[in-house]
Amino acid sequence: MKLYSTAAFGAAFLLTAVFSASPGNAANIDVKIDNFTFVPQQITVKAGDTVTWTNRDDIPHTVTSKTTAFRSKALDTDDKFSFTFTTPGTYAYFCSLHPHMTGTVVVEASTGEK
């Protein structure tokens, strides 16, 4: 039977706590671009979450914030664009190639924030 020192046990426990306390609560949310529409058109996420848009149309589209908070390049079929939202608020966006295509991301404070 091996005995481990208190220091070694404490270090191992601390290391485990640090890794398990990392921002593992952040989510990845998918939005499809299909038939000239963002699906879903409005989503609600928490600060720290990442949204990924995937173009499922046969022609290019963009994902462009109305406030310039984020902007994708032209996305060809199956191209993706991701953005991590860190600040609570409402983010309206559109396709700069087809301005009638619009969407909204509502970002809420993550758990524990005030």
C-alpha positions as CSV (number, residue, x, y, z in Angstrom):
1,M,0.0,0.0,0.0
2,K,1.5,3.3,-1.1
3,L,1.1,6.4,1.0
4,Y,1.0,9.8,-0.8
5,S,2.1,13.0,0.9
6,T,-0.5,15.6,1.7
7,A,1.4,18.0,-0.6
8,A,1.1,15.7,-3.6
9,F,-2.5,15.0,-2.9
10,G,-3.2,18.7,-2.5
11,A,-1.4,19.6,-5.7
12,A,-3.3,16.9,-7.6
13,F,-6.6,18.1,-6.2
14,L,-5.8,21.7,-7.0
15,L,-4.9,20.8,-10.6
16,T,-8.1,18.9,-11.0
17,A,-10.1,21.8,-9.6
18,V,-8.5,24.3,-12.0
19,F,-9.2,22.2,-15.1
20,S,-12.8,21.4,-14.1
21,A,-13.5,25.0,-13.2
22,S,-12.5,26.2,-16.7
23,P,-15.3,27.8,-18.8
24,G,-16.8,24.4,-19.6
25,N,-20.3,25.9,-19.4
26,A,-19.9,27.8,-22.7
27,A,-22.1,26.4,-25.4
28,N,-21.7,26.1,-29.2
29,I,-24.9,27.1,-31.0
30,D,-25.5,26.4,-34.7
31,V,-27.4,28.6,-37.1
32,K,-28.0,27.4,-40.7
33,I,-28.2,29.6,-43.7
34,D,-30.7,27.9,-46.0
35,N,-33.1,29.1,-48.7
36,F,-32.0,32.7,-48.1
37,T,-32.9,32.5,-44.4
38,F,-31.0,32.3,-41.1
39,V,-32.4,29.3,-39.2
40,P,-33.3,30.0,-36.5
41,Q,-33.8,33.7,-37.2
42,Q,-33.5,34.7,-33.5
43,I,-31.5,32.9,-30.8
44,T,-30.7,33.6,-27.2
45,V,-27.3,32.7,-25.8
46,K,-25.2,33.3,-22.7
47,A,-22.1,35.5,-22.6
48,G,-19.2,33.2,-23.5
49,D,-21.2,31.1,-26.0
50,T,-20.0,30.7,-29.6
51,V,-22.4,30.8,-32.5
52,T,-21.5,29.1,-35.7
53,W,-23.3,29.9,-39.0
54,T,-23.1,27.3,-41.8
55,N,-24.1,28.2,-45.3
56,R,-26.3,25.4,-46.8
57,D,-27.3,27.4,-49.8
58,D,-25.8,27.0,-53.3
59,I,-24.7,30.7,-53.4
60,P,-22.5,32.8,-51.1
61,H,-23.8,34.7,-48.1
62,T,-22.3,36.7,-45.3
63,V,-23.0,37.2,-41.6
64,T,-22.6,40.9,-40.8
65,S,-23.4,42.7,-37.6
66,K,-25.4,45.9,-38.0
67,T,-23.0,47.5,-35.4
68,T,-19.8,46.0,-37.0
69,A,-19.3,43.7,-33.9
70,F,-18.6,40.9,-36.3
71,R,-18.4,40.3,-40.0
72,S,-17.7,37.1,-42.0
73,K,-16.2,36.8,-45.4
74,A,-18.4,35.6,-48.2
75,L,-19.3,32.0,-47.2
76,D,-19.6,29.5,-50.0
77,T,-21.7,26.3,-49.7
78,D,-20.8,24.5,-46.4
79,D,-18.4,27.3,-45.3
80,K,-18.7,28.2,-41.6
81,F,-18.2,31.4,-39.6
82,S,-18.0,31.5,-35.8
83,F,-18.2,34.3,-33.3
84,T,-17.9,34.1,-29.5
85,F,-20.3,36.6,-27.7
86,T,-18.7,38.0,-24.6
87,T,-20.9,41.1,-23.9
88,P,-24.7,40.9,-23.1
89,G,-26.9,42.7,-25.5
90,T,-28.9,42.4,-28.7
91,Y,-27.0,41.9,-31.9
92,A,-28.9,42.3,-35.1
93,Y,-27.2,41.0,-38.2
94,F,-27.8,40.5,-42.0
95,C,-26.3,39.1,-45.2
96,S,-24.5,42.0,-46.9
97,L,-25.1,40.3,-50.3
98,H,-28.8,39.9,-49.6
99,P,-29.8,42.6,-47.0
100,H,-33.4,41.2,-46.7
101,M,-31.8,38.2,-44.8
102,T,-31.8,39.2,-41.2
103,G,-31.3,37.6,-37.8
104,T,-30.8,38.5,-34.1
105,V,-28.6,37.1,-31.3
106,V,-29.7,38.0,-27.8
107,V,-26.8,37.6,-25.4
108,E,-27.7,37.2,-21.7
109,A,-25.2,37.4,-18.8
110,S,-23.7,34.0,-18.0
111,T,-24.6,32.3,-14.8
112,G,-22.9,34.1,-11.9
113,E,-22.6,37.5,-13.7
114,K,-24.6,40.5,-12.5
